């Protein structure tokens, strides 16, 4: 089935590095940039009542003990921020096996396109001073590649660790936070967060491949919940969504569910919590796009070179 002949609208999602980085402090002042005006006044998960939280996240009904106030939040954010800073500073270059399942459904639930693929997934760390990672995918022959994208009728997604950026000490001031309480199964602190349009410095992009929008790229802000291990203060799970639906372009939802696992590398004293599974779901006009990423066999990535000296042949 040639899906591209039926629907001329596709999405692809870029890492935050492709988004907005104000060049100086003046660009991050209280006046909201025009591209972010649509998010001003949005009611986020931070503002929900306990009853509304349970309605949006039914799993919290039985497991969450609601906190009476935010008294413990600053200490938790400090510990989480230290861990996130250490993650981006010290994570070695890693490789893993990534399985990607992509699916497109109509509003009536009928599947119109589905595919799966497998890659060698590389995460390359920065210089130690930047906050972010570069990612690459290679096939079984070592050639750089990526999952199917808009040209084939699918959504292209990237940067499954973006949620961590908002908890980095450098960027916590860009968000509103609320301590919701603790869950029993699994045992975790639950924190709600939402980006502030007037302060946001890490902004993602939604690229829309649509003749009507002329390839327009939309800046997006997010909100969500994170589950924090009470002993290690590592983020073990995250749920994110748009700060506000983008009905102006037909994007009603763009949510991400991430589960992390503790990974230890041989010869490295520090352990790291890396994505084990990530599910991205976008509802765009009359279609639901779902990408499921599963990661396994994490290893340190290194490039070995060999030099062989051949002695000259005597005449």
Backbone bond lengths (Angstrom), bond angles and torsions (degrees), N, CA, C in turn:
res aa  C-N    CA-C-N  psi(-1)  N-CA   C-N-CA  omega(-1)  CA-C   N-CA-C  phi
1 X - - - 1.464 - - 1.524 109.20 -
2 X 1.307 116.61 128.43 1.460 120.77 178.43 1.518 108.51 -90.12
3 X 1.321 115.42 90.22 1.451 120.82 -174.19 1.523 111.82 -64.32
4 X 1.330 116.67 -31.31 1.463 119.42 -176.18 1.526 111.59 -64.47
5 X 1.318 118.66 -20.22 1.466 121.09 177.76 1.524 111.38 -80.61
6 X 1.336 116.89 -18.73 1.448 119.75 -178.48 1.526 111.58 -91.08
7 X 1.319 116.35 -37.31 1.454 121.02 -175.99 1.513 108.86 -131.87
8 X 1.314 116.48 126.46 1.463 119.98 -177.47 1.517 112.49 -101.81
9 X 1.333 116.89 19.41 1.458 120.79 -177.64 1.521 109.24 -123.43
10 X 1.322 117.47 127.43 1.450 122.13 179.12 1.520 108.96 -139.59
11 X 1.305 115.13 164.39 1.456 120.61 -179.86 1.518 109.80 -125.30
12 X 1.286 115.52 149.56 1.455 118.55 164.05 1.518 107.60 -143.73
13 X 1.326 115.29 148.78 1.450 120.41 -171.40 1.519 109.29 -117.66
14 X 1.324 115.09 133.07 1.455 120.67 -175.74 1.512 110.48 -106.09
15 X 1.323 115.19 156.02 1.452 121.00 174.74 1.517 109.32 -64.66
16 X 1.354 117.89 156.63 1.456 119.46 -178.00 1.510 113.73 -60.81
17 X 1.308 118.13 -20.88 1.453 120.25 177.96 1.516 112.20 -60.73
18 X 1.326 117.00 -21.43 1.465 120.59 178.49 1.511 111.91 -88.54
19 X 1.340 116.50 -0.33 1.444 120.12 -176.70 1.515 112.51 -95.21
20 X 1.326 115.72 -142.67 1.459 122.16 -170.71 1.509 111.48 -94.94
21 X 1.312 117.63 126.33 1.445 123.29 172.32 1.522 107.35 -129.77
22 X 1.352 119.58 95.36 1.455 120.29 -179.46 1.520 110.85 -53.72
23 X 1.324 118.94 131.82 1.445 121.58 -174.70 1.516 113.69 -70.85
24 X 1.325 118.67 -20.14 1.454 120.39 179.51 1.516 109.32 -152.71
25 X 1.323 115.60 176.40 1.454 120.18 -175.30 1.524 112.08 -62.52
26 X 1.326 117.16 -30.04 1.465 120.05 -177.57 1.510 111.67 -61.06
27 X 1.346 116.65 -32.65 1.466 120.51 -178.18 1.514 112.36 -73.76
28 X 1.329 117.25 -13.39 1.460 120.21 -178.46 1.518 111.96 -107.88
29 X 1.328 117.28 19.61 1.456 120.92 179.95 1.521 110.64 -72.51
30 X 1.325 114.11 177.45 1.463 119.57 -171.30 1.521 113.61 -61.55
31 X 1.315 118.42 -27.57 1.460 119.35 -179.35 1.521 110.00 -67.38
32 X 1.308 116.61 123.24 1.456 121.96 -175.81 1.514 109.86 -76.17
33 X 1.309 116.21 135.03 1.453 121.00 178.22 1.528 110.21 -64.14
34 X 1.325 117.90 147.93 1.476 120.36 -177.90 1.523 113.09 -54.88
35 X 1.331 117.09 -37.19 1.457 120.59 -177.35 1.528 112.46 -67.04
36 X 1.334 117.09 -16.71 1.459 120.54 -176.92 1.524 112.62 -110.86
37 X 1.334 117.82 3.65 1.454 121.13 -177.35 1.525 112.35 -58.78
38 X 1.315 116.85 -30.54 1.460 120.38 -176.01 1.521 111.98 -64.91
39 X 1.349 117.28 -20.37 1.460 120.81 -178.43 1.530 112.77 -91.27
40 X 1.320 117.93 -7.96 1.462 121.13 -177.83 1.527 109.67 -65.08
41 X 1.331 116.27 130.17 1.460 120.89 178.11 1.512 114.54 81.02
42 X 1.337 117.69 4.78 1.463 119.75 -179.44 1.526 110.22 -65.95
43 X 1.303 117.01 136.36 1.468 121.78 176.95 1.522 107.96 -86.80
44 X 1.308 116.07 117.16 1.460 120.97 -172.05 1.521 111.40 -105.37
45 X 1.313 115.85 -179.42 1.458 122.14 178.15 1.522 110.82 -62.59
46 X 1.330 117.27 -24.86 1.464 121.24 177.83 1.525 110.97 -64.53
47 X 1.318 117.41 -26.29 1.465 122.29 -174.90 1.528 113.91 -94.92
48 X 1.324 118.37 -5.66 1.459 120.75 -173.51 1.522 111.66 -71.86
49 X 1.315 115.88 146.43 1.456 121.70 173.20 1.525 109.07 -75.91
50 X 1.344 118.40 163.67 1.473 119.46 177.51 1.523 113.16 -53.63
51 X 1.334 116.79 -40.39 1.466 119.64 179.90 1.525 110.97 -65.31
52 X 1.324 117.14 -39.82 1.461 120.71 179.80 1.526 110.79 -69.24
53 X 1.330 116.81 -35.35 1.466 120.02 177.74 1.527 110.66 -62.50
54 X 1.319 116.22 -44.57 1.461 120.48 -179.49 1.524 110.40 -65.22
55 X 1.330 116.40 -37.02 1.467 119.55 178.22 1.529 110.79 -65.05
56 X 1.341 116.92 -39.07 1.464 120.87 -179.31 1.521 111.87 -78.36
57 X 1.329 116.51 -32.33 1.464 121.92 -178.86 1.530 108.70 -130.61
58 X 1.339 117.78 80.29 1.479 121.75 -174.90 1.520 113.72 -55.25
59 X 1.329 117.78 -28.40 1.465 120.32 -177.97 1.520 112.22 -63.32
60 X 1.349 117.19 -21.26 1.462 120.56 -178.93 1.526 112.17 -76.75
61 X 1.317 117.25 -15.51 1.464 120.72 -173.70 1.518 111.78 -58.93
62 X 1.328 117.26 -44.55 1.460 120.67 -176.05 1.530 113.03 -95.13
63 X 1.340 116.21 -25.29 1.464 117.60 -170.81 1.523 114.88 -100.06
64 X 1.351 117.79 -18.49 1.467 119.77 -172.78 1.526 111.59 -93.48
65 X 1.335 115.35 127.03 1.456 121.95 167.86 1.517 107.01 -97.01
66 X 1.323 116.57 110.23 1.458 121.38 -172.43 1.524 110.86 -67.88
67 X 1.322 116.27 133.41 1.459 121.74 178.39 1.523 110.06 -76.81
68 X 1.340 117.77 139.70 1.467 119.50 -179.97 1.522 113.29 -70.09
69 X 1.339 116.65 -24.93 1.466 120.17 -179.31 1.524 109.19 -159.79
70 X 1.341 115.59 -174.74 1.467 122.05 -177.94 1.524 112.54 -99.05
71 X 1.333 117.21 21.47 1.456 120.12 -173.12 1.531 112.70 -57.89
72 X 1.321 117.63 -35.93 1.458 119.97 -177.00 1.516 114.62 -88.33
73 X 1.340 116.43 -3.80 1.460 119.67 -173.77 1.529 114.12 -63.42
74 X 1.338 120.75 -47.06 1.477 119.28 -177.67 1.520 113.35 -56.33
75 X 1.332 117.50 -41.90 1.462 120.49 -179.69 1.523 111.22 -66.29
76 X 1.331 116.64 -39.44 1.471 119.92 179.20 1.526 110.37 -65.99
77 X 1.338 116.61 -45.30 1.462 120.02 -179.94 1.527 111.23 -62.69
78 X 1.325 117.27 -35.48 1.461 119.45 178.21 1.518 111.05 -63.90
79 X 1.336 116.89 -45.95 1.466 120.34 -179.57 1.526 110.93 -66.78
80 X 1.325 116.51 -43.19 1.465 119.85 178.46 1.522 109.82 -62.76
81 X 1.330 117.67 -43.26 1.458 121.18 179.69 1.510 112.22 -60.70
82 X 1.329 117.71 -39.85 1.469 120.73 177.74 1.524 110.56 -62.40
83 X 1.329 116.64 -40.45 1.464 119.72 179.02 1.523 112.03 -67.20
84 X 1.334 116.89 -40.76 1.466 120.34 179.28 1.529 110.10 -65.80
85 X 1.317 116.93 -41.29 1.463 120.39 176.91 1.523 110.41 -59.97
86 X 1.339 116.86 -45.04 1.466 120.74 179.33 1.522 111.12 -64.49
87 X 1.325 116.72 -35.39 1.469 120.62 179.26 1.527 110.72 -58.75
88 X 1.326 116.33 -51.61 1.457 119.48 -177.23 1.528 112.54 -73.26
89 X 1.315 117.56 -23.93 1.460 120.01 179.65 1.534 112.38 -79.35
90 X 1.332 115.69 -40.05 1.464 118.95 -166.12 1.519 115.14 -116.34
91 X 1.333 118.26 -4.63 1.464 118.00 178.35 1.522 109.53 -61.09
92 X 1.334 118.32 123.29 1.463 119.27 177.13 1.525 110.56 -72.96
93 X 1.309 116.91 163.04 1.460 119.88 173.20 1.526 108.12 -60.36
94 X 1.325 116.46 127.51 1.458 120.15 -174.40 1.521 111.03 -124.72
95 X 1.307 113.90 157.58 1.455 121.55 172.68 1.520 108.21 -133.77
96 X 1.306 116.52 149.53 1.459 121.41 179.06 1.514 109.00 -152.77
97 X 1.315 115.28 169.49 1.463 120.92 174.50 1.528 107.18 -91.35
98 X 1.326 115.68 126.15 1.459 120.89 -179.80 1.526 109.40 -117.49
99 X 1.324 115.46 124.02 1.460 121.61 173.27 1.527 107.96 -105.62
100 X 1.307 116.68 128.31 1.453 121.71 -176.90 1.533 109.30 -120.85
101 X 1.316 115.83 124.67 1.464 121.95 174.95 1.528 107.78 -114.36
102 X 1.322 115.49 123.39 1.465 120.75 -177.38 1.520 109.59 -117.95
103 X 1.325 114.60 139.93 1.465 119.49 -176.22 1.521 109.97 -146.37
104 X 1.318 115.16 145.38 1.467 122.08 176.00 1.528 107.79 -129.16
105 X 1.339 115.68 129.03 1.465 121.34 179.20 1.522 110.29 -124.78
106 X 1.310 115.03 148.79 1.464 120.48 172.36 1.529 108.99 -79.61
107 X 1.319 116.04 170.82 1.458 120.83 -178.93 1.521 112.33 -62.49
108 X 1.348 117.99 -23.20 1.460 120.78 178.17 1.522 112.46 -85.32
109 X 1.338 117.80 3.45 1.455 122.02 177.87 1.511 114.78 92.87
110 X 1.324 117.85 -5.97 1.465 120.39 -177.17 1.530 110.41 -74.96
111 X 1.336 115.60 129.86 1.462 121.11 178.08 1.521 108.94 -76.33
112 X 1.310 117.01 126.50 1.454 120.89 179.96 1.528 112.15 -111.80
113 X 1.313 117.37 -14.23 1.462 120.18 178.77 1.511 108.92 -158.86
114 X 1.324 116.67 138.46 1.459 120.96 -178.90 1.528 109.06 -155.69
115 X 1.321 116.01 139.91 1.461 120.14 178.51 1.519 109.20 -156.74
116 X 1.321 116.90 164.36 1.463 121.88 175.68 1.515 108.28 -142.51
117 X 1.312 116.22 153.67 1.460 121.68 -178.53 1.515 109.19 -154.79
118 X 1.328 115.44 164.85 1.462 121.26 -178.53 1.521 108.47 -134.73
119 X 1.344 115.25 141.06 1.459 121.09 -176.30 1.513 110.84 -139.11
120 X 1.313 114.38 164.43 1.452 121.93 163.57 1.525 105.01 -94.95
121 X 1.321 115.61 115.67 1.463 121.34 -171.77 1.520 109.65 -101.90
122 X 1.330 116.42 122.91 1.455 121.71 -178.29 1.520 110.14 -109.03
123 X 1.343 116.36 133.17 1.458 122.31 170.48 1.522 106.89 -118.49
124 X 1.319 115.63 115.93 1.455 121.34 -177.63 1.512 109.21 -107.72
125 X 1.318 116.38 127.72 1.456 121.34 -176.75 1.515 110.24 -76.16
126 X 1.343 114.74 161.93 1.453 120.31 178.44 1.507 111.79 -83.61
127 X 1.313 116.07 -154.70 1.459 121.36 -175.01 1.513 112.62 -81.40
128 X 1.338 118.56 -6.31 1.442 121.16 -173.57 1.516 111.75 98.87
129 X 1.336 117.04 -15.55 1.461 121.36 178.60 1.527 111.48 -107.42
130 X 1.325 117.79 -16.57 1.457 121.19 -179.03 1.517 109.88 -99.43
131 X 1.324 115.78 157.67 1.457 121.95 179.06 1.514 107.59 -108.53
132 X 1.302 116.61 105.77 1.453 120.31 -178.51 1.518 110.88 151.50
133 X 1.318 114.80 166.63 1.455 122.26 -179.43 1.519 109.08 -134.30
134 X 1.309 115.73 149.85 1.457 120.92 172.15 1.517 108.20 -98.51
135 X 1.329 116.45 140.29 1.458 119.74 -179.33 1.519 110.84 -125.10
136 X 1.333 114.40 145.91 1.461 121.82 -179.93 1.523 108.21 -142.90
137 X 1.310 115.21 153.91 1.463 120.84 175.31 1.516 109.35 -128.31
138 X 1.310 116.27 139.36 1.463 121.28 176.65 1.522 108.64 -127.83
139 X 1.325 115.84 154.17 1.454 120.45 177.63 1.524 110.18 -90.11
140 X 1.334 116.22 -172.09 1.471 120.90 -176.26 1.519 112.43 -64.21
141 X 1.328 117.37 -17.58 1.476 120.59 179.53 1.524 111.52 -98.02
142 X 1.332 116.92 5.77 1.450 120.58 177.99 1.512 113.88 81.48
143 X 1.323 118.04 10.05 1.456 121.33 179.87 1.523 110.04 -89.65
144 X 1.343 117.22 135.78 1.454 120.63 -179.13 1.524 110.09 -63.61
145 X 1.325 115.84 135.70 1.457 121.67 -177.30 1.518 108.77 -154.01
146 X 1.317 118.37 -171.67 1.459 122.97 177.48 1.521 108.58 -162.80
147 X 1.345 117.43 165.13 1.466 119.39 178.08 1.524 111.42 -62.06
148 X 1.333 115.06 166.35 1.455 119.59 177.90 1.524 109.80 -62.29
149 X 1.327 115.67 145.30 1.450 120.76 -175.79 1.505 113.29 -126.35
150 X 1.325 116.86 -153.81 1.468 121.70 -174.36 1.520 114.31 -55.31
151 X 1.323 117.82 -36.96 1.464 119.58 -177.79 1.526 111.51 -62.25
152 X 1.341 116.92 -22.77 1.462 120.92 179.54 1.521 112.57 -105.93
153 X 1.340 116.43 6.24 1.451 120.10 176.87 1.509 115.03 89.80
154 X 1.342 118.10 15.90 1.454 121.02 -178.46 1.524 110.98 -118.06
155 X 1.322 115.20 167.61 1.448 122.25 175.11 1.521 108.39 -91.07
156 X 1.322 116.15 138.56 1.458 121.68 178.22 1.516 108.22 -108.18
157 X 1.334 117.54 124.83 1.461 121.45 -175.66 1.519 110.56 -122.86
158 X 1.329 114.80 156.71 1.465 119.25 -179.91 1.516 110.02 -155.70
159 X 1.324 115.76 168.85 1.467 124.90 174.09 1.518 112.69 61.25
160 X 1.336 116.29 74.34 1.460 120.77 -179.82 1.529 113.28 -79.64
161 X 1.322 118.46 -1.89 1.467 119.84 178.04 1.530 111.19 -109.95
162 X 1.331 117.20 17.32 1.456 119.89 -177.52 1.529 111.79 -60.91
163 X 1.335 117.28 -34.10 1.462 119.71 -177.72 1.524 112.19 -57.65
164 X 1.341 117.29 -27.95 1.461 120.37 -178.72 1.522 112.44 -65.63
165 X 1.319 116.44 -32.36 1.458 120.76 -174.01 1.522 111.35 -57.15
166 X 1.317 117.45 -37.68 1.461 121.38 -174.86 1.524 112.58 -71.45
167 X 1.326 117.12 -14.11 1.461 120.71 177.80 1.524 112.08 -102.38
168 X 1.320 116.73 3.55 1.459 120.10 174.92 1.525 108.48 -69.14
169 X 1.343 118.15 141.44 1.470 119.94 -179.17 1.524 113.62 -53.14
170 X 1.324 116.75 -30.76 1.458 120.62 -178.69 1.521 112.13 -68.89
171 X 1.351 117.66 -26.08 1.459 120.29 -171.89 1.524 114.10 -119.34
172 X 1.316 118.95 2.63 1.468 119.56 -179.55 1.526 111.67 -62.02
173 X 1.317 116.84 -31.23 1.467 119.57 -179.86 1.523 112.30 -66.84
174 X 1.326 117.53 -14.02 1.458 121.33 -179.12 1.527 112.53 -83.40
175 X 1.337 117.17 -4.00 1.460 121.22 -175.09 1.520 111.26 -127.03
176 X 1.315 114.42 158.69 1.460 122.05 166.96 1.519 107.70 -97.77
177 X 1.334 116.41 139.55 1.458 121.48 -179.05 1.525 109.99 -126.51
178 X 1.326 114.26 152.51 1.464 120.38 175.67 1.521 108.82 -147.03
179 X 1.331 115.15 130.80 1.467 120.21 177.94 1.523 108.31 -86.32
180 X 1.337 116.67 118.07 1.456 120.70 -176.40 1.517 112.93 -88.97
181 X 1.349 117.47 -30.77 1.448 120.93 -178.47 1.517 110.86 140.05
182 X 1.343 115.27 -157.35 1.471 120.56 -177.98 1.518 110.29 -124.36
183 X 1.313 114.52 143.71 1.464 120.75 173.25 1.517 108.66 -100.16
184 X 1.329 115.31 155.11 1.462 120.23 179.63 1.519 112.67 -95.12
185 X 1.319 116.87 -35.05 1.464 120.87 -179.52 1.516 109.48 -136.00
186 X 1.360 117.51 101.34 1.465 125.91 -3.60 1.521 110.89 -76.67
187 X 1.307 116.71 161.10 1.457 120.82 178.14 1.524 108.57 -72.48
188 X 1.327 115.91 118.93 1.467 119.02 -175.50 1.518 110.75 -164.37
189 X 1.327 115.47 150.36 1.457 121.35 165.65 1.527 107.47 -78.24
190 X 1.331 116.86 142.31 1.462 120.56 177.75 1.527 107.82 -117.48
191 X 1.333 115.43 124.55 1.459 121.92 -177.92 1.518 109.09 -123.27
192 X 1.316 115.73 131.63 1.466 121.56 173.19 1.523 108.73 -96.02
193 X 1.327 116.24 145.60 1.460 120.01 178.12 1.516 110.03 -144.65
194 X 1.319 115.36 156.56 1.468 121.39 177.17 1.517 108.14 -153.39
195 X 1.317 116.69 134.25 1.458 120.46 177.54 1.531 110.80 -68.63
196 X 1.326 115.42 147.65 1.466 121.66 177.48 1.527 108.83 -98.71
197 X 1.334 118.01 119.49 1.474 120.26 -177.95 1.524 113.07 -55.26
198 X 1.325 117.52 -33.25 1.459 120.17 -176.24 1.522 113.01 -77.15
199 X 1.339 117.65 -14.62 1.466 120.26 -175.44 1.523 114.32 -123.29
200 X 1.321 117.97 -8.94 1.462 120.85 -170.71 1.528 112.44 -59.94
201 X 1.331 115.04 128.00 1.462 120.89 176.51 1.527 112.13 -115.42
202 X 1.316 117.51 -14.58 1.462 121.85 176.13 1.523 107.51 -112.65
203 X 1.305 116.15 104.41 1.462 121.02 -174.09 1.517 109.26 -124.39
204 X 1.324 116.77 127.54 1.454 120.96 178.82 1.513 111.34 -82.29
205 X 1.310 115.02 173.95 1.458 121.06 178.22 1.516 110.83 -128.78
206 X 1.307 114.58 141.55 1.459 122.51 167.60 1.513 106.08 -112.52
207 X 1.304 116.46 118.22 1.453 120.55 176.96 1.523 109.39 -96.21
208 X 1.291 117.61 126.69 1.465 121.58 -176.48 1.513 109.32 -110.40
209 X 1.297 115.50 119.64 1.457 121.38 177.79 1.531 107.31 -95.20
210 X 1.315 115.40 94.00 1.453 121.00 -174.15 1.525 107.73 -151.07
211 X 1.331 118.50 125.83 1.472 120.06 179.14 1.527 112.91 -54.39
212 X 1.346 117.20 -32.38 1.467 120.18 -178.41 1.524 112.08 -70.86
213 X 1.356 116.08 -26.42 1.456 119.94 -176.74 1.525 112.17 -105.59
214 X 1.312 117.14 -0.79 1.465 123.07 175.03 1.522 112.15 54.25
215 X 1.335 117.19 44.07 1.457 120.58 177.32 1.510 113.85 67.54
216 X 1.316 117.96 26.04 1.454 122.92 -176.67 1.527 111.23 -62.76
217 X 1.350 116.04 139.32 1.454 121.84 175.41 1.521 109.09 -105.44
218 X 1.323 115.18 128.40 1.453 121.78 -174.31 1.521 109.58 -105.79
219 X 1.331 116.97 129.41 1.461 120.49 175.63 1.521 108.93 -79.12
220 X 1.316 116.21 139.06 1.459 118.73 -178.68 1.521 111.52 -131.39
221 X 1.332 115.24 141.73 1.456 123.59 172.20 1.522 108.12 -109.44
222 X 1.330 115.73 155.71 1.463 118.52 -174.06 1.522 111.76 -128.41
223 X 1.317 113.72 166.24 1.457 124.30 172.86 1.520 106.93 -138.47
224 X 1.333 117.50 170.80 1.450 117.33 177.64 1.511 114.12 168.48
225 X 1.334 114.13 -171.83 1.453 123.48 176.17 1.517 108.97 -124.18
226 X 1.328 115.95 147.66 1.461 120.48 170.16 1.522 108.44 -129.57
227 X 1.331 114.97 147.28 1.452 122.67 175.32 1.528 107.03 -106.56
228 X 1.326 117.14 126.09 1.458 122.88 -174.00 1.524 109.65 -116.66
229 X 1.324 116.68 125.90 1.458 121.17 177.33 1.533 109.19 -62.07
230 X 1.344 119.00 126.96 1.466 120.39 -174.44 1.520 114.60 -72.60
231 X 1.325 117.72 -12.08 1.469 120.17 179.51 1.528 111.92 -97.25
232 X 1.315 116.14 -46.78 1.470 119.80 -177.24 1.522 112.41 -93.93
233 X 1.345 117.86 -17.52 1.467 123.85 -175.38 1.532 111.59 58.75
234 X 1.316 115.07 35.01 1.457 122.04 173.19 1.525 108.78 -97.08
235 X 1.336 116.10 143.96 1.463 120.60 175.06 1.528 108.24 -76.75
236 X 1.322 116.04 117.40 1.463 120.38 -175.23 1.530 112.09 -104.26
237 X 1.324 115.88 -14.53 1.463 119.05 179.74 1.511 108.09 -157.22
238 X 1.327 116.57 150.51 1.464 120.46 178.90 1.524 110.14 -147.76
239 X 1.312 114.75 146.31 1.471 122.45 170.58 1.521 106.89 -128.30
240 X 1.309 117.29 126.38 1.465 120.62 177.59 1.522 109.81 -128.18
241 X 1.320 114.52 156.67 1.463 121.25 176.98 1.521 107.98 -153.88
242 X 1.315 116.55 170.25 1.455 120.90 176.06 1.528 110.17 -59.97
243 X 1.319 116.75 143.57 1.450 120.52 175.35 1.528 110.50 -62.72
244 X 1.309 115.96 -31.59 1.468 121.81 175.21 1.522 107.49 -152.84
245 X 1.337 118.21 142.96 1.468 120.02 177.15 1.524 110.43 -58.66
246 X 1.325 115.95 146.44 1.459 120.35 177.70 1.520 109.22 -104.11
247 X 1.324 115.26 69.54 1.461 119.79 -179.69 1.520 111.60 -66.39
248 X 1.337 116.12 -18.73 1.458 118.79 179.34 1.521 112.35 -64.43
249 X 1.327 117.01 -24.68 1.470 120.53 176.76 1.529 111.37 -115.98
250 X 1.339 116.92 3.26 1.461 120.14 179.06 1.506 114.81 90.36
251 X 1.350 118.21 9.93 1.462 121.50 -178.57 1.527 108.94 -96.71
252 X 1.333 116.38 101.50 1.457 120.98 -176.85 1.512 112.46 -85.21
253 X 1.332 116.96 -25.31 1.468 119.73 -174.74 1.511 109.80 -155.34
254 X 1.330 115.62 142.98 1.467 121.45 170.33 1.520 106.82 -149.39
255 X 1.316 116.39 90.16 1.460 121.28 -173.44 1.519 111.55 -113.62
256 X 1.323 114.62 152.89 1.463 121.52 179.29 1.522 109.38 -133.10
257 X 1.316 116.58 132.34 1.461 123.13 173.22 1.528 107.58 -115.18
258 X 1.320 116.84 123.90 1.466 121.38 -176.85 1.519 109.71 -126.32
259 X 1.311 116.80 130.99 1.458 122.72 172.05 1.518 107.92 -116.97
260 X 1.336 115.84 134.21 1.462 120.93 -176.80 1.523 111.06 -113.85
261 X 1.313 116.71 158.35 1.461 123.03 177.29 1.520 108.54 -134.76
262 X 1.323 115.48 149.61 1.463 120.06 179.31 1.525 109.32 -76.43
263 X 1.317 116.42 126.49 1.461 122.68 -178.40 1.525 108.80 -118.73
264 X 1.319 115.73 132.54 1.466 121.58 174.99 1.519 108.82 -117.85
265 X 1.327 115.40 133.01 1.456 121.36 178.94 1.521 109.57 -104.78
266 X 1.325 115.80 142.72 1.461 120.68 178.23 1.531 109.86 -60.67
267 X 1.313 115.42 131.04 1.452 119.64 178.13 1.509 115.05 83.85
268 X 1.341 117.39 -0.61 1.472 121.22 179.41 1.520 107.63 -116.66
269 X 1.323 116.62 121.16 1.466 121.03 -175.80 1.516 112.06 -67.91
270 X 1.308 117.58 -40.91 1.453 122.05 -176.06 1.522 111.45 -80.38
271 X 1.342 116.37 140.28 1.462 119.92 174.53 1.529 108.65 -95.84
272 X 1.338 115.87 162.15 1.464 121.31 -178.06 1.525 109.01 -134.70
273 X 1.330 114.96 142.97 1.462 120.41 176.14 1.517 107.93 -97.24
274 X 1.332 115.59 111.49 1.459 122.17 -174.10 1.525 110.25 -118.78
275 X 1.338 117.19 155.42 1.468 119.82 -178.29 1.524 112.10 -58.62
276 X 1.314 115.49 132.31 1.458 121.83 172.46 1.520 110.08 -101.03
277 X 1.330 114.35 -35.78 1.466 119.75 178.89 1.525 108.75 -152.96
278 X 1.312 116.60 140.20 1.460 122.09 177.39 1.519 108.56 -139.94
279 X 1.324 115.75 131.85 1.465 121.56 178.26 1.520 108.77 -122.82
280 X 1.319 116.25 121.55 1.458 122.53 179.99 1.524 107.77 -111.43
281 X 1.324 115.98 126.44 1.464 121.36 -178.76 1.516 109.33 -125.95
282 X 1.317 116.67 125.73 1.461 121.69 178.00 1.529 109.30 -126.02
283 X 1.323 115.17 132.62 1.466 121.31 175.76 1.513 107.13 -107.57
284 X 1.319 115.56 110.04 1.453 121.42 -175.36 1.517 109.21 -125.13
285 X 1.333 115.29 112.77 1.462 121.59 -176.75 1.523 109.22 55.01
286 X 1.296 119.82 -117.59 1.463 120.57 -174.93 1.523 113.14 -102.35
287 X 1.317 117.38 20.33 1.456 120.12 -176.07 1.528 110.96 -133.07
288 X 1.327 115.46 147.78 1.458 122.48 174.14 1.519 108.35 -114.14
289 X 1.319 116.21 120.74 1.463 123.45 179.46 1.526 108.23 -102.75
290 X 1.324 117.09 128.42 1.457 121.13 179.76 1.522 110.14 -130.37
291 X 1.319 115.90 126.48 1.460 122.62 173.89 1.526 108.66 -118.68
292 X 1.322 116.57 125.94 1.465 121.56 177.08 1.527 109.24 -113.95
293 X 1.316 115.54 121.11 1.463 121.82 -179.61 1.529 108.70 -110.59
294 X 1.324 116.92 128.58 1.468 121.78 174.99 1.527 108.24 -121.34
295 X 1.347 116.00 134.48 1.458 121.36 -175.95 1.524 109.39 -119.89
296 X 1.326 115.48 138.82 1.463 120.44 179.20 1.521 109.62 -151.76
297 X 1.314 115.36 167.79 1.462 122.20 175.83 1.534 111.82 55.62
298 X 1.323 116.56 53.85 1.469 120.52 176.43 1.523 109.84 -68.06
299 X 1.335 116.07 136.42 1.463 122.47 178.01 1.511 109.27 -145.77
300 X 1.322 116.01 159.38 1.453 119.78 173.48 1.515 108.55 -73.65
301 X 1.324 115.98 132.81 1.456 121.78 -179.63 1.525 109.35 -94.60
302 X 1.313 115.41 128.20 1.462 120.27 177.68 1.515 108.72 -142.40
303 X 1.303 115.08 151.07 1.464 121.67 178.02 1.510 108.15 -109.68
304 X 1.308 116.47 119.61 1.454 120.79 -179.46 1.520 109.89 -100.75
305 X 1.278 115.15 137.15 1.470 120.73 175.17 1.515 108.75 -122.85
306 X 1.283 116.03 145.62 1.458 121.77 178.58 1.511 109.43 -124.43
307 X 1.304 115.11 140.78 1.461 120.78 178.47 1.534 108.00 -118.94
308 X 1.276 116.17 125.55 1.455 120.73 -178.89 1.542 109.15 -120.99
309 X 1.307 115.05 122.70 1.459 120.51 -179.48 1.519 109.45 -99.13
310 X 1.316 115.00 123.01 1.477 119.86 179.35 1.520 108.49 -102.85
311 X 1.319 117.50 118.80 1.479 119.35 -179.09 1.524 110.28 -65.04
312 X 1.323 116.20 148.68 1.476 119.31 178.75 1.516 111.33 -63.87
313 X 1.308 114.14 145.73 1.473 120.74 177.50 1.513 108.88 -84.34
314 X 1.337 118.24 122.99 1.482 119.80 -179.98 1.531 111.71 -64.77
315 X 1.305 117.77 144.77 1.480 119.49 -179.72 1.525 111.02 -65.68
